[in-house]
Amino acid sequence: MSEIIIYGEQHTEQELIFDYFCEKNMLALLTDMMRASWNDEVVQCQVIQTIAILVQNVRNETSLYYLLSNNYVNEIIQFEGLNLADPDLVSHFVSFLKTLSLRLNVRTVQFFLDDRAGTMPLYDCVISFINNMGGDNMVRTSALTIVLNLFRVDDAGLRAFL
């Protein structure tokens, strides 16, 4: 699914594919699949991979804004039903977080930072990985890289939060 959507987003003659994805609010469906009582690590992993592929590969800034703007990405970041004892799931999840951090800039940081509540789900999640992953050096290194990616964004609100 993600390959078809990316193809549609990147080829102007096929833009209707991405438009259809947006019109049918497929991110809400993917988020609902993450929260469903019947889901397991395989489904969660696939949803995380799908959204990571979309975020990493969209070329149009408007498309990226759509993916980030409806707070679905933050809902996935904050989802408490992830089995963090599953190393494959953790690996994909941290990779997803790293992909998000690489797309952060002064225009996209607004989708992650809640000034009124004084929270940033991406940062909060990454800090918990740094503090709680014990001996998993890959996860810890990725989490530290994400924090460095946050510090590279030249945004006054983000700097004040950090």
Solvent accessible surface area in square Angstrom, and as a share of the most:
residue,aa,sasa,rsa
1,M,107,0.48
2,S,10,0.06
3,E,139,0.63
4,I,109,0.55
5,I,9,0.05
6,I,16,0.08
7,Y,105,0.40
8,G,0,0.00
9,E,17,0.08
10,Q,47,0.21
11,H,65,0.29
12,T,110,0.64
13,E,121,0.54
14,Q,68,0.30
15,E,81,0.36
16,L,141,0.70
17,I,53,0.27
18,F,13,0.06
19,D,72,0.37
20,Y,128,0.49
21,F,5,0.02
22,C,34,0.20
23,E,132,0.59
24,K,103,0.44
25,N,60,0.31
26,M,41,0.18
27,L,1,0.00
28,A,21,0.16
29,L,88,0.44
30,L,10,0.05
31,T,2,0.01
32,D,71,0.37
33,M,60,0.27
34,M,1,0.00
35,R,118,0.43
36,A,24,0.19
37,S,120,0.77
38,W,163,0.57
39,N,24,0.12
40,D,70,0.36
41,E,55,0.25
42,V,115,0.66
43,V,33,0.19
44,Q,8,0.04
45,C,20,0.12
46,Q,104,0.46
47,V,4,0.02
48,I,0,0.00
49,Q,61,0.27
50,T,10,0.06
51,I,1,0.00
52,A,14,0.11
53,I,66,0.34
54,L,0,0.00
55,V,0,0.00
56,Q,112,0.50
57,N,56,0.29
58,V,4,0.02
59,R,174,0.64
60,N,74,0.38
61,E,72,0.32
62,T,96,0.56
63,S,7,0.05
64,L,5,0.02
65,Y,58,0.22
66,Y,40,0.15
67,L,0,0.00
68,L,5,0.02
69,S,54,0.35
70,N,65,0.34
71,N,76,0.39
72,Y,36,0.14
73,V,2,0.01
74,N,10,0.05
75,E,57,0.25
76,I,1,0.01
77,I,6,0.03
78,Q,104,0.46
79,F,43,0.18
80,E,167,0.75
81,G,42,0.41
82,L,18,0.09
83,N,58,0.30
84,L,87,0.43
85,A,90,0.70
86,D,32,0.17
87,P,100,0.63
88,D,98,0.51
89,L,1,0.01
90,V,3,0.01
91,S,43,0.28
92,H,60,0.27
93,F,3,0.01
94,V,2,0.01
95,S,61,0.39
96,F,0,0.00
97,L,1,0.00
98,K,71,0.30
99,T,16,0.09
100,L,1,0.00
101,S,0,0.00
102,L,104,0.52
103,R,58,0.21
104,L,2,0.01
105,N,45,0.23
106,V,75,0.43
107,R,117,0.43
108,T,1,0.00
109,V,5,0.03
110,Q,112,0.50
111,F,39,0.16
112,F,5,0.02
113,L,21,0.10
114,D,59,0.31
115,D,109,0.56
116,R,236,0.86
117,A,65,0.50
118,G,46,0.44
119,T,51,0.30
120,M,0,0.00
121,P,11,0.07
122,L,0,0.00
123,Y,49,0.19
124,D,70,0.36
125,C,21,0.12
126,V,0,0.00
127,I,53,0.27
128,S,45,0.29
129,F,6,0.02
130,I,26,0.13
131,N,107,0.55
132,N,112,0.57
133,M,39,0.18
134,G,62,0.59
135,G,74,0.71
136,D,53,0.27
137,N,111,0.57
138,M,97,0.43
139,V,1,0.00
140,R,96,0.35
141,T,82,0.48
142,S,13,0.08
143,A,0,0.00
144,L,79,0.39
145,T,43,0.25
146,I,1,0.00
147,V,21,0.12
148,L,123,0.61
149,N,15,0.08
150,L,0,0.00
151,F,95,0.39
152,R,119,0.43
153,V,4,0.02
154,D,113,0.59
155,D,33,0.17
156,A,88,0.69
157,G,31,0.30
158,L,0,0.00
159,R,111,0.41
160,A,88,0.68
161,F,55,0.23
162,L,51,0.25
